[in-house]
Amino acid sequence: MRDTTFTEDAPKIRTGPGPENMATLRNLAINTLRGAGCRSIAAGLREVFYTPFTRPLDLLGLS
């Protein structure tokens, strides 16, 4: 899922802790969307991108 939704093979970050950190952030995004009840991660990401300054904070309970 991470490979198709986040195009994990495309980034240029390949050395140091970068790849592991990005994988952690991707996992956080997926688990947050699943916890919010999104059945489709791609659809959930599109919904979050429509309201980028409020929706992600709402999902994390920080607003």
N, C-alpha and C positions, 0 to 999 in steps of 0.2 A: 504494500500500500504506500509506504513512504517513497518508494522509487517512482511510482506512477503519479502520485498526487503532488509530491514535492520535487520531482525530477532530481533525485538524489545523486545520480551519476554525472550531472552537468556542472556542479560548482567547481571552482578553481581552488578551493581550500583543500589542500592535500597533505600538509605537513603540520607538525606540532600538535597541539591539542585542538586545533580548529575543527577537524572532522567529528571528533567525539562531542565537542560542545554543540555543534550544529545538529547532530543526531539527538542529543538531549533536548534541544529546543523543539525539534520536530515531534519527538515523543510527547513533550509537554502539550503541544498544540493538539495532537491527536487525542490524548487522554482528556484534555479539557473539553473538547468538542463532544466526545463520547459521554462524558459526565453531564453535559448540558442536554443530552438527549438527541444529538444529531445522529441519524442513521448513516448518512452519507458525509464523509469527511470533506469531499470536494464541495458539496453544496453548503456545508457549514462554513468552510473557508470563504466562499463567495458571499455568504450572508455577513460574515464579520468584516469583509473588505468594503461592504456598502456603507457601513458606519464605523470607520476605522478608529475614531477617537472615543467612542462610548461602548460599543459592543464588546470588545475584548476585555475591558475592565469589568463589565457586567458579568461576563462568564467566569472571571476569577474572583468575583465578589469584592472588588476593590472600589466600586463607584459609590 
